Amino acid sequence: MEIPNDIELSVVKKFRQTIWSKFLKGIKEYDLIQEGDKIAVCISGGKDSMLMAMCMKRLQRYSKIPFEVVFLVMNPGYNEINYQKIIENAELLQIPIRVFETEIFDAVAKVDQHPCYLCARMRRGYLYKTAKELGCNKIALGHHFDDVIETILMGMLYGSQVQTMMPKIHSENYEGMQLIRPMYMVREEDIIKWKQYNDLQFIQCACRFTENCTMCDNGGGGSKRQEVKTLLKQLRAKSPAIDMNIFRSVENVNLQTIISYHRGEEYHHFLDDFNDGRSVRGTIAEVCDE
């Protein structure tokens, strides 16, 4: 059996409570892995997906539940510096990656409207397609806790809707395939601390639009997500519990206090029940305001 290196051991020793335990909690709480799964662990080259790959590798090695993993790297057209950085980090972290080539960056560079959205959609499609060809029934992405709460706020502030990034979903276009997010409970600040503790450097998005900041930690400063990150930083300064409060808000939805909601094509409005006297009598906040 392969001997874990110091970087892997730091995850289960120094960062046991902040990373490893939360990684395991997310997998158990949301039932992300079952016996017989073959999971394509998708590595973009950033800190999140690289750490996820290391955690998945360790879990697969010691888990009582037998499952397989394939460490999948898609090259959408990285420049040589970024591509080599991914290869070097995979060797350093002892992750046996499998690389496949696409020309997504070239295709997206010709698009004027919403190139980032198109790039993300194309990447996801290629990952599903390649994973299925390899016999996998799941793909794993490296989204973390901060991505989840940022998505909640972005939906409310910019999308006029209440939704969240789910820990697992069924693929719409690839029957029998699922997407799972093993890093769902891990906070980004702890991933950064792990990276800094081990003196590691990872690439960022590294597309044609962001190549000038591929090795920075903050990413593009003008995106809606970056605006939400800045807002959350300000809110945390006043209330350290703000992140968990946002997360729990989508766990504790009271449909009797929602004006309208839909489940697929099924639509509900509070007036449907109001005249029958089945609507809520008053929320705590309303009582306090009276």
Protein Blocks (a to p, Z undefined) as FASTA:
>chain_A
ZZddfklmmmmmmmmmmmmmmmmmmmmmnopacghiacddddehiaklmmmmmmmmmmmm
mpmbdcddddddddehiafklmmmmmmmmmmnopacdddddfklmmmmmpmghklmmmmm
mmmmmmmmmmmmnopabdcdfbdfklmmmmmmmmmmmnopacdddfbdcdfklghiacdd
fklmpcfklmmmmmmmnopacddfkpaklmmmmmbmnlpakbmklmmmmmmmmmmmmomk
lmmmmmmmmmmccfklcfbdcehjbccdfklmmmnopacfbdfklmmmZZ
